[in-house]
Amino acid sequence: MKILMTGGGTGGHIYPGLAVAKELMCQGHVVYWGGRSAGMEKDLVQDLPYLWFWALALRSKNIFLQVKAILALFGSVVLGIFYLKRYRIDCVLTWGGYVSVAPALSAYLLRVPVVCFEQNTKLGLANRLIANIATRHLSGLACEDARFMTVGNPIRQAIVSVKPNEDAKRLLIVGGSLGASFLRENLLQAILEKFPELPITCIVGRNGLGKIHHEWLRLYPQLRLLEYCHDMANLYAETGFVISRSGAMAVSEILALGIRTIFVPLPQSADNHQWYNAISAQSEGIEVAGESAADIIEKLRVWQMGSWKKPVPRPNDALVQIVAVLSRFSRS
């Protein structure tokens, strides 16, 4: 079977696809990736044949940019038709992001099955469009759209294999693949002042290290700052508590591992989807907080006193379910 996966813009649109691609290739299938000629997906997709598309934001108040986006979409649909015919693609699996719209439309025009995957509880704009032409609809978290069957977000095997240390004292602060200013600045400073001896790892995001961070590194030797981390498995293994934004993959990984967590949804997330993700995950040992350093500090005191209950890990068989759906579209 030959499959074209497409998605980009954020790690949440890419990493689950890479996990599925690896499993499919192990079973002898051929997987292509469709993405922008320059972008995060181009950097992260290393081991798959890469097919590039034009893609611009589909919603803009600027008429010129809107027209430009429509022209780019039209051109990419034509390009997609060429790719699908040339490589005899059996199925297109979309992971979200603007770049996924054109390949889906190309597949629809050629009557090639389209599987639309939504990682979050709320549909992004691209998936709202794709859902109307998709053959199957799958979601990682319980989706607001009844057409979507919840199968879970596929998690990399390295992370699934992690055995969290229940006695670990290290705090992990992570804002997603692009970092988060509130977490890496306001909140981190407040935590360092209240818990100066606490071992902390903070992912600040690419180019997120400022002058103040270098000063904190000098004052607090137990602090570790990373711009980005490709090896989240080792970070999770040494972590006793997580403070995180609530992107779909962060939520799914943490729930699968059962690590004590406070989710702090990004207020500016599209359609407030991070808030809905966090609320869907809230359970014993998993709490949700707003951007209030004082509130989060009080919650951390509970953990420090040993009174924060440990979450029960949630099973995740997303890889098996997704591969089973795709296998139905094989021409052979």
TORZA-349152 format. One record per residue: x, y, z of N, C-alpha, C in turn; residue in one letter. Coordinates in pm, whole numbers, padded with zeros to 5 digits, always signed. Layout:
REM residues N
XYZXYZXYZa...
REM end
This chain:
REM residues 332
+00084-00120+00000+00000+00000+00000+00088+00125+00000m+00047+00225-00077+00119+00351-00083+00032+00461-00021k+00088+00529+00078+00012+00628+00155+00082+00763+00150i+00004+00868+00126+00056+01004+00137+00005+01063+00267l+00096+01092+00358+00061+01164+00481+00093+01310+00460m+00012+01396+00517+00036+01539+00500-00006+01616+00624t+00074+01715+00658+00047+01797+00775+00171+01878+00808g+00153+01983+00887+00270+02063+00922+00233+02185+01004g+00335+02261+01038+00314+02385+01114+00351+02373+01259g+00316+02261+01322+00350+02238+01462+00390+02092+01480t+00460+02064+01591+00499+01928+01620+00380+01835+01636g+00268+01890+01687+00149+01810+01706+00089+01758+01576g+00121+01823+01464+00073+01778+01334+00172+01685+01266h+00289+01670+01325+00396+01595+01259+00434+01468+01334i+00461+01479+01464+00510+01364+01540+00417+01243+01537y+00284+01261+01552+00198+01143+01544+00204+01076+01407p+00216+01158+01302+00228+01102+01168+00355+01021+01151g+00464+01069+01210+00591+00996+01200+00582+00863+01273l+00510+00860+01385+00494+00735+01459+00417+00633+01375a+00310+00678+01310+00232+00588+01225+00313+00546+01103v+00386+00640+01044+00468+00609+00926+00569+00500+00957a+00632+00508+01072+00731+00408+01110+00668+00270+01121k+00550+00264+01182+00481+00136+01196+00440+00080+01060e+00390+00167+00971+00349+00122+00838+00468+00069+00758l+00581+00138+00766+00699+00094+00693+00751-00039+00745m+00738-00060+00875+00778-00189+00934+00693-00303+00879c+00571-00269+00836+00481-00370+00780+00493-00381+00628q+00589-00308+00570+00615-00319+00427+00543-00219+00339g+00472-00123+00398+00402-00023+00318+00497+00092+00280h+00460+00167+00178+00538+00282+00132+00468+00410+00177v+00542+00498+00242+00482+00620+00296+00555+00742+00241v+00477+00838+00189+00529+00968+00145+00478+01074+00242y+00551+01186+00250+00504+01298+00333+00487+01421+00245w+00372+01486+00258+00347+01609+00185+00352+01728+00279g+00441+01823+00252+00456+01939+00338+00508+02058+00262g+00529+02166+00332+00580+02288+00270+00728+02271+00235r+00775+02351+00140+00916+02342+00100+01009+02390+00211s+00956+02473+00301+01034+02518+00417+00936+02529+00534a+00969+02465+00644+00882+02466+00761+00926+02358+00858g+00858+02350+00971+00894+02252+01072+00889+02110+01017m+00786+02081+00935+00775+01945+00882+00894+01908+00795e+00946+02004+00720+01063+01978+00636+01184+01943+00722k+01196+02006+00838+01308+01979+00928+01295+01844+00998d+01171+01806+01033+01151+01687+01115+01135+01558+01034l+01084+01570+00913+01062+01450+00830+01190+01419+00754v+01268+01327+00807+01400+01298+00751+01403+01170+00669q+01324+01071+00708+01340+00936+00650+01230+00898+00552d+01149+00994+00508+01041+00963+00415+01059+01041+00286l+01016+00985+00172+01014+01065+00049+00926+01188+00071p+00978+01305+00037+00910+01430+00072+00855+01497-00053y+00726+01527-00052+00659+01594-00164+00616+01732-00117l+00664+01837-00182+00637+01971-00132+00511+02031-00196w+00444+02116-00115+00324+02188-00159+00336+02334-00117f+00267+02422-00189+00252+02559-00143+00141+02562-00038w+00157+02646+00063+00051+02657+00165+00065+02789+00240a-00045+02862+00247-00050+02987+00323-00174+02985+00412l-00174+03068+00514-00288+03074+00607-00417+03102+00530a-00519+03022+00558-00644+03032+00482-00738+03139+00537l-00712+03188+00658-00796+03297+00708-00709+03418+00738r-00744+03527+00675-00668+03650+00691-00760+03768+00663s-00739+03879+00733-00819+03999+00711-00764+04082+00596k-00646+04045+00551-00582+04113+00441-00626+04049+00309n-00697+04125+00226-00751+04071+00101-00640+04019+00011i-00528+04090+00004-00416+04047-00080-00365+03910-00036f-00348+03893+00095-00298+03765+00146-00400+03653+00126l-00528+03688+00135-00633+03589+00115-00632+03539-00029q-00619+03632-00124-00613+03594-00266-00489+03510-00293v-00379+03549-00233-00253+03475-00250-00267+03333-00197k-00335+03318-00083-00355+03186-00024-00441+03098-00115a-00543+03157-00176-00632+03081-00265-00557+03035-00390i-00473+03124-00444-00393+03087-00561-00295+02975-00527l-00233+02985-00409-00140+02880-00365-00214+02747-00348a-00336+02753-00295-00415+02633-00276-00448+02569-00412l-00491+02651-00506-00523+02600-00640-00400+02534-00703f-00287+02601-00696-00164+02546-00754-00125+02414-00688g-00144+02405-00556-00108+02283-00485-00203+02169-00515s-00330+02200-00543-00424+02094-00583-00378+02031-00714v-00338+02114-00809-00287+02063-00937-00162+01979-00913v-00074+02029-00827+00049+01956-00794+00014+01823-00727l-00086+01826-00639-00127+01704-00570-00179+01598-00666g-00257+01639-00765-00308+01546-00864-00191+01478-00937i-00090+01557-00969+00030+01502-01034+00098+01398-00944f+00117+01431-00816+00182+01338-00724+00101+01209-00708y-00029+01222-00689-00112+01105-00664-00110+01008-00782l-00111+01063-00902-00107+00978-01021+00032+00917-01041k+00135+01000-01025+00271+00953-01051+00310+00840-00955r+00275+00857-00825+00318+00758-00726+00210+00656-00693y+00097+00663-00764-00012+00566-00749-00051+00550-00603r-00085+00662-00541-00119+00666-00399-00254+00597-00375i-00258+00510-00273-00382+00438-00238-00469+00516-00141d-00407+00601-00059-00482+00669+00045-00407+00792+00090c-00480+00897+00127-00420+01019+00182-00466+01032+00328v-00368+01048+00416-00396+01065+00559-00353+01204+00601l-00448+01288+00642-00416+01426+00678-00404+01441+00829t-00302+01518+00872-00275+01540+01014-00304+01682+01058w-00351+01766+00970-00384+01903+01008-00281+02003+00962g-00316+02131+00972-00233+02237+00919-00278+02272+00778g-00253+02396+00738-00301+02442+00608-00248+02359+00491y-00128+02305+00506-00067+02232+00395-00143+02103+00364v-00227+02056+00456-00297+01930+00434-00423+01945+00348s-00469+02068+00327-00595+02088+00255-00583+02051+00107v-00479+02099+00040-00464+02073-00103-00451+01924-00136a-00367+01848-00067-00360+01704-00097-00494+01633-00079p-00570+01675+00024-00701+01615+00045-00795+01645-00072a-00794+01768-00119-00879+01805-00233-00836+01729-00359l-00706+01715-00379-00655+01640-00495-00705+01496-00490s-00697+01435-00372-00742+01297-00356-00892+01285-00382a-00968+01380-00333-01113+01379-00352-01149+01385-00501y-01078+01468-00575-01106+01481-00718-01072+01354-00794l-00973+01278-00745-00933+01154-00811-01000+01031-00750l-01091+01053-00655-01161+00944-00586-01064+00855-00507r-00959+00914-00457-00866+00843-00368-00916+00863-00225v-00926+00759-00143-00978+00773-00007-00896+00873+00076p-00967+00953+00156-00904+01050+00245-00941+01016+00389v-00840+00999+00473-00862+00977+00616-00820+01105+00688v-00914+01167+00755-00889+01294+00825-00866+01266+00973c-00751+01307+01024-00719+01284+01165-00710+01419+01238f-00785+01430+01347-00783+01550+01431-00726+01513+01567e-00618+01579+01608-00555+01547+01736-00631+01601+01856q-00701+01714+01838-00761+01787+01949-00909+01754+01968n-00966+01813+02072-01110+01796+02095-01191+01885+02000t-01133+01997+01957-01199+02088+01865-01128+02085+01730k-01205+02084+01623-01148+02079+01489-01079+02209+01453l-00959+02197+01394-00892+02313+01338-00957+02350+01206g-00925+02468+01155-00988+02515+01031-00962+02420+00915l-00837+02374+00901-00805+02284+00790-00888+02157+00798a-00900+02099+00916-00977+01975+00929-01127+01998+00917n-01174+02118+00949-01316+02147+00927-01348+02141+00778r-01253+02185+00696-01272+02179+00551-01258+02036+00500l-01153+01969+00546-01124+01833+00497-01232+01734+00540i-01289+01754+00659-01388+01660+00711-01507+01642+00617a-01537+01746+00541-01654+01741+00451-01631+01653+00328n-01505+01620+00299-01477+01536+00183-01408+01405+00222i-01384+01386+00351-01308+01269+00397-01390+01141+00390a-01320+01031+00369-01381+00898+00368-01399+00845+00510t-01296+00868+00595-01302+00827+00734-01255+00943+00822r-01305+00946+00945-01272+01053+01039-01223+00991+01170h-01101+01025+01210-01042+00972+01333-00994+01088+01420l-00995+01068+01552-00948+01174+01641-00865+01116+01755s-00774+01200+01807-00688+01159+01917-00756+01175+02052g-00822+01289+02072-00901+01314+02192-01048+01315+02152l-01137+01300+02250-01281+01296+02220-01321+01423+02147a-01359+01410+02021-01383+01525+01934-01527+01575+01943c-01542+01706+01923-01674+01768+01926-01762+01725+01809e-01699+01681+01700-01770+01641+01579-01802+01491+01586d-01930+01458+01581-01973+01319+01599-01926+01226+01487a-01880+01283+01375-01832+01197+01266-01699+01131+01300r-01628+01187+01399-01494+01140+01430-01496+01029+01534f-01426+00920+01504-01410+00809+01597-01281+00829+01676m-01290+00830+01808-01174+00851+01893-01090+00725+01901t-00965+00734+01855-00874+00619+01859-00749+00649+01943v-00733+00774+01984-00614+00815+02059-00509+00872+01967g-00422+00954+02022-00311+01008+01944-00194+00910+01946n-00139+00876+01830-00027+00782+01827+00096+00842+01894p+00156+00766+01982+00270+00811+02061+00394+00734+02019i+00506+00803+02008+00631+00737+01971+00665+00624+02068r+00719+00515+02015+00749+00398+02096+00845+00431+02209q+00939+00522+02183+01037+00559+02286+00967+00616+02408a+00859+00688+02387+00785+00748+02498+00695+00644+02564i+00629+00561+02483+00544+00457+02539+00624+00366+02634v+00751+00345+02602+00835+00254+02679+00889+00314+02809s+00865+00442+02832+00918+00508+02951+00854+00451+03078v+00937+00430+03179+00890+00389+03312+00912+00509+03405k+00809+00592+03426+00827+00711+03510+00872+00674+03651p+00959+00757+03706+01009+00739+03842+00914+00811+03937n+00837+00735+04013+00736+00794+04101+00798+00880+04211e+00926+00855+04242+00992+00930+04348+01078+01046+04295d+01072+01069+04164+01154+01175+04104+01114+01312+04160a+01211+01397+04182+01189+01530+04241+01197+01642+04139k+01229+01607+04015+01249+01711+03912+01116+01758+03854r+01105+01889+03838+00989+01952+03774+01022+01980+03628l+00932+01944+03540+00947+01972+03397+00844+02076+03356l+00891+02187+03296+00803+02291+03244+00819+02293+03093i+00709+02271+03022+00719+02263+02877+00602+02336+02813v+00634+02419+02713+00531+02500+02650+00497+02458+02510g+00543+02340+02468+00517+02298+02331+00638+02323+02244g+00627+02284+02116+00742+02291+02026+00790+02433+02003s+00705+02533+02025+00745+02672+02004+00764+02748+02135l+00759+02677+02248+00779+02743+02376+00659+02826+02419g+00671+02893+02534+00559+02973+02586+00616+03077+02681a+00594+03205+02653+00656+03312+02729+00613+03314+02875s+00484+03291+02904+00440+03293+03044+00511+03186+03125f+00522+03066+03069+00583+02956+03142+00733+02976+03161l+00802+03023+03058+00948+03031+03066+00997+03158+03134r+00907+03255+03157+00951+03380+03219+00878+03403+03352e+00752+03445+03348+00680+03480+03471+00673+03363+03569n+00624+03249+03519+00605+03135+03608+00739+03079+03657l+00834+03064+03566+00964+03009+03605+01030+03095+03712l+01024+03226+03696+01082+03315+03796+01014+03297+03931q+00882+03288+03932+00808+03272+04058+00845+03141+04126a+00859+03034+04048+00893+02904+04106+01035+02905+04162i+01127+02966+04090+01265+02973+04138+01274+03050+04270l+01195+03153+04284+01196+03233+04407+01135+03157+04524e+01029+03080+04499+00961+03008+04607+01026+02874+04638k+01085+02810+04537+01147+02678+04555+01290+02681+04499f+01381+02755+04562+01516+02774+04505+01598+02647+04495p+01564+02541+04568+01640+02418+04563+01578+02312+04471e+01464+02342+04412+01392+02244+04332+01462+02222+04197l+01494+02097+04162+01552+02069+04029+01446+02094+03922p+01479+02176+03825+01382+02216+03722+01444+02202+03583i+01368+02146+03491+01402+02151+03349+01292+02231+03281t+01330+02331+03203+01232+02414+03133+01268+02421+02985c+01172+02386+02900+01190+02401+02756+01141+02540+02718i+01232+02625+02678+01199+02767+02656+01157+02797+02513v+01177+02702+02421+01142+02726+02282+01261+02780+02204g+01257+02760+02073+01367+02807+01989+01384+02958+02002r+01508+03001+02024+01542+03142+02042+01475+03201+02165n+01439+03116+02261+01369+03163+02380+01460+03201+02495g+01590+03177+02481+01684+03210+02588+01718+03358+02584l+01687+03428+02693+01719+03570+02703+01826+03596+02808g+01860+03721+02827+01962+03759+02923+01926+03714+03063k+01796+03724+03098+01753+03686+03232+01772+03537+03257i+01758+03457+03152+01776+03313+03168+01920+03278+03202h+02014+03346+03142+02155+03322+03173+02186+03362+03317h+02118+03466+03363+02137+03507+03503+02081+03401+03597e+01965+03346+03563+01906+03240+03646+01994+03116+03649w+02055+03082+03536+02143+02966+03533+02262+02984+03627l+02307+03108+03639+02419+03137+03730+02375+03128+03876r+02254+03172+03905+02206+03176+04044+02151+03042+04092l+02096+02963+03999+02031+02837+04038+02095+02721+03963y+02197+02659+04020+02269+02551+03950+02184+02428+03920p+02070+02413+03988+01984+02297+03964+01889+02319+03846q+01896+02439+03785+01809+02472+03672+01872+02428+03540l+01791+02367+03455+01835+02327+03322+01740+02388+03220r+01794+02459+03122+01712+02523+03019+01744+02464+02882l+01641+02428+02808+01656+02371+02675+01573+02452+02576l+01629+02480+02459+01551+02550+02357+01452+02454+02291e+01493+02331+02277+01407+02230+02215+01457+02094+02261y+01372+01995+02262+01414+01862+02304+01359+01757+02209c+01449+01683+02144+01408+01573+02057+01391+01444+02136h+01441+01441+02259+01438+01319+02340+01350+01339+02462d+01219+01352+02438+01126+01371+02548+01117+01248+02638m+01149+01132+02584+01140+01009+02664+01228+01018+02789a+01353+01062+02771+01443+01072+02886+01398+01180+02983n+01341+01288+02931+01291+01393+03020+01176+01341+03106l+01084+01272+03043+00972+01215+03120+01021+01116+03225y+01123+01037+03190+01172+00933+03280+01230+00990+03410a+01282+01112+03404+01344+01170+03523+01254+01273+03592e+01130+01285+03546+01039+01390+03592+00937+01336+03692t+00915+01413+03798+00814+01377+03897+00686+01457+03882g+00697+01573+03816+00582+01661+03802+00600+01744+03675f+00489+01768+03604+00494+01844+03479+00399+01963+03485v+00448+02077+03436+00361+02192+03408+00370+02213+03258i+00257+02206+03189+00262+02204+03043+00144+02277+02981s+00167+02331+02863+00056+02370+02778-00020+02244+02743r-00138+02259+02686-00222+02141+02663-00248+02116+02515s-00138+02115+02438-00148+02068+02301-00185+01920+02304g-00241+01870+02196-00294+01734+02194-00189+01629+02225a-00068+01644+02172+00033+01541+02193+00086+01544+02336m+00103+01662+02391+00147+01671+02532+00045+01603+02622a-00083+01630+02599-00190+01569+02678-00187+01418+02665v-00176+01368+02543-00180+01224+02518-00059+01153+02579s+00059+01212+02565+00179+01150+02622+00172+01143+02774e+00132+01253+02835+00126+01259+02981+00021+01164+03036i-00094+01157+02970-00199+01065+03016-00154+00920+03005l-00082+00888+02898-00036+00750+02878+00068+00710+02983a+00148+00807+03029+00254+00777+03126+00206+00789+03270l+00101+00866+03292+00050+00882+03427+00140+00965+03517g+00183+01081+03468+00270+01171+03545+00184+01282+03606i+00211+01318+03730+00140+01428+03796+00159+01555+03713r+00050+01626+03686+00058+01736+03590-00040+01848+03621t+00005+01970+03590-00085+02086+03580-00081+02132+03435i-00195+02130+03369-00204+02184+03233-00242+02332+03242f-00168+02414+03166-00195+02558+03160-00226+02591+03014v-00353+02587+02974-00388+02609+02834-00341+02746+02782p-00297+02747+02658-00258+02872+02593-00384+02952+02562l-00401+03070+02622-00526+03147+02602-00551+03185+02456p-00442+03203+02379-00457+03246+02241-00465+03131+02142q-00478+03008+02190-00484+02895+02098-00608+02906+02009s-00596+02862+01886-00705+02874+01789-00833+02809+01843a-00941+02886+01842-01071+02839+01891-01065+02788+02035d-00962+02836+02108-00945+02798+02249-00935+02646+02267n-00877+02578+02167-00877+02431+02169-00796+02373+02284h-00692+02447+02330-00613+02392+02440-00693+02383+02570q-00783+02476+02589-00868+02471+02709-00953+02344+02707w-01013+02315+02594-01098+02197+02583-01016+02068+02595y-00894+02069+02539-00805+01953+02557-00778+01928+02705n-00744+02035+02776-00708+02022+02918-00827+01973+03000a-00944+02029+02975-01062+01988+03051-01095+01841+03026i-01074+01795+02904-01102+01654+02873-01006+01561+02945s-00888+01612+02982-00786+01530+03048-00795+01535+03200a-00867+01633+03253-00869+01655+03398-00923+01532+03471q-00846+01487+03570-00882+01369+03647-00793+01365+03771s-00801+01260+03849-00718+01251+03969-00570+01259+03931e-00501+01356+03989-00359+01374+03960-00330+01463+03842g-00435+01502+03767-00421+01591+03651-00512+01711+03673i-00454+01831+03684-00535+01951+03709-00513+02055+03600e-00605+02150+03594-00599+02258+03495-00591+02391+03569v-00505+02481+03521-00490+02612+03583-00480+02719+03476a-00520+02841+03512-00503+02955+03423-00363+03012+03439g-00336+03122+03369-00203+03184+03376-00191+03269+03502e-00193+03203+03616-00176+03267+03746-00062+03198+03817s+00051+03267+03828+00168+03208+03894+00136+03174+04039a+00061+03259+04107+00029+03236+04248-00052+03108+04265a-00149+03087+04179-00233+02967+04187-00150+02841+04162d-00063+02846+04063+00020+02730+04031+00119+02702+04144i+00174+02807+04204+00266+02790+04318+00196+02715+04431i+00072+02749+04460-00002+02681+04567-00023+02534+04534e-00048+02505+04409-00065+02365+04369+00068+02289+04382k+00178+02356+04349+00308+02291+04362+00341+02259+04508l+00294+02341+04599+00317+02315+04742+00255+02180+04781r+00138+02150+04722+00072+02023+04752+00161+01906+04709v+00219+01918+04590+00311+01813+04542+00433+01803+04632w+00491+01918+04668+00609+01918+04752+00584+01856+04889q+00462+01867+04937+00427+01807+05067+00393+01657+05054m+00397+01606+04931+00371+01464+04909+00224+01427+04906g+00136+01525+04886-00008+01500+04892-00075+01494+04755s+00002+01507+04648-00057+01505+04514-00068+01361+04466w-00187+01316+04437-00208+01177+04398-00152+01150+04259k-00110+01027+04239-00054+00989+04110-00165+00946+04014k-00166+00999+03891-00268+00959+03794-00250+00813+03752p-00358+00751+03713-00352+00615+03658-00322+00626+03509v-00215+00561+03460-00184+00567+03315-00302+00518+03231p-00325+00585+03119-00436+00546+03031-00382+00468+02912r-00441+00354+02881-00394+00272+02767-00402+00351+02636p-00308+00322+02546-00306+00390+02417-00272+00288+02309n-00370+00252+02228-00346+00161+02116-00377+00228+01983d-00349+00359+01978-00381+00439+01859-00313+00384+01734a-00187+00345+01744-00114+00294+01627-00187+00176+01564l-00228+00082+01648-00295-00038+01598-00425-00002+01527v-00502+00087+01588-00632+00123+01530-00618+00199+01399q-00523+00293+01395-00505+00373+01272-00457+00286+01157i-00359+00200+01184-00308+00110+01079-00418+00017+01029v-00504-00028+01119-00614-00116+01079-00710-00044+00984a-00737+00083+01010-00825+00161+00922-00761+00179+00785v-00633+00215+00783-00565+00240+00656-00554+00114+00571l-00537-00001+00636-00517-00126+00561-00638-00160+00474s-00753-00104+00505-00874-00133+00426-00872-00066+00289r-00779+00028+00270-00776+00101+00145-00667+00052+00050f-00604-00060+00083-00499-00114-00003-00560-00168-00131s-00495-00140-00244-00541-00190-00373-00494-00331-00399r-00392-00375-00326-00333-00506-00350-00404-00614-00271s
REM end
